[in-house]
Amino acid sequence: MVEEKGREIIPVLRDTKSTRHRQHFICVTLCGIGTLTMTASDANFSSLSLTNKTMTLSFLTHILRFSYSYAFFFHLFPIRNRFFVTTLLSRELLSGIEKEVKAGSLPPNVAAGMEELYKNYKNAVFQSGDPKANETVLSNMTVFLDLIFLDVTDPFVFQPHHKAKRKPFDYYMFGQNYIRPLVDYRSSYVGNMPLFIEIEEKLKKGHNIIFMSNHQTEADPAIISLLLEKRLPYIAENMTYVAGDRVVTDPVCKPFSIGRNLICVYSKKHMLDDPELIEMKRKANTQSLKEMAVLLRGGSQLIWIAPSGGRDRQDPHTGEMAPAPFEASSVDNMRKLVDHSGPPGHVYPLAISCHEIMPPPMKVEKEIGEKRIISFHGTGLSVAPEISFSEITAACGSPEKAKESYSKALYDSVNEQYDVLRSAIRGKKGLEASTPKVPLSQPWN
């Protein structure tokens, strides 16, 4: 089949006047063949059962066929004809999903989620007005759907401390490239950029840094990296995220999670979902804390944690979005780990605003597989000066009061920064929303 399609298309390419078109076609074709070859020789692939190998190669064959069509159409057809061509390629991509469902290699609920995600992502990227939106959607979604399918056939299992997988496939860059078209950089901002630079300097000196942050969407790690990658690629790529169990079990989330450094924990919000698993979850969390302690003893660690235990959600009555309250016990446990690690440690309040990119459900759901709404929108990130536990709690009369006071101080700072970001983005004040405590900038310009 591959050879047949090659024989059909290559003569046409020989007649075209554009060498660039031929080069693009050859590149995409080789990438498709390379994907099949790399997969077949990969150690993980070799360990699959014969059935799983067959299903995986079947889906990759769909991708290779799509690569041919993609290369041929998008580099031979003039711009004015691309709408029709894009429609054909989109249908081919979606038909590949349907074929795998009929073959029994893809669960119907996962397939439905893949189709819904494709349509929502396409609509969001088109909102950007990018003339290359068609190519971006097809390229990113082809890879994404492939990764979901591969995980369904051979699920990736996360360890308590997961290191970002960058080879042979770079999952980190996949996540960056997928979320980047959803960010409206014209209305995105970073607060206190000089402080981020200072934080990077401390990291390189062996200090540990903890970001106590609000949590808005599943895309938070990518948004943080995207807003910092141009000026501070070290921070963008080396942050470790304390991640709840849902982002390491949901097939749609897992490809993004594989590309991040993670400490995997079970969120308190889902600890009691299944009574039979409570003890297992507690033991797993204890092991994750031990892994984190080992990391911190080595120094130069940058760890992001959301002490609220979950994502921020809209007020059902007002529709307003605000950072969810911090759990004082989570803040205190993290502080103690840092204090007892050995190297100097610093705790900073971090605010992130990216709710519109990928808003969560209105309420916490027990089941995996939530509906995902996606939009093109401005985003924001801000950090404030570190908050000292001893200074905040000097007048507190008891350990409990000290714990609550410190958590509140961090939360209040996150709220203050969030309000500035909200004014800049949703209030459309832009850089004029800056305050003495939260000066805004656009470090990618």
QUIQUI-V493992 format. One line per field, one symbol per residue. psi: psi as a letter, one per 40 degrees, with the letter a starting at -180 (. if undefined). A space follows every 50 residues. Layout:
psi=???
//
This chain:
psi=ddddddddddddddeiehddddddddddddddddddddddeiddddeiid dddddddddddddddddddddddeedhideeddddddddddddddddddd ddeeehhdddddddddddddddddddddehefdddddddddddddddddd dddghhhhidhhhhheidhgddddddddddeehgddfiihhfdddddddd dddeeeiihhhhiihdieedddddddeedddgddddeeihhhhiddeedh ddddddddeihihhihiddededhdeeddddddddddddddddddddeif hhhhigedeaiiiihdddeihihiiihddddddddddddedcihihhihh hihfdddgiiidihidiifihhhiihiiiihiiiiihhddddedeheidd ddddddddddddddddddddddddcdefeadeeiiddghiigee.
//
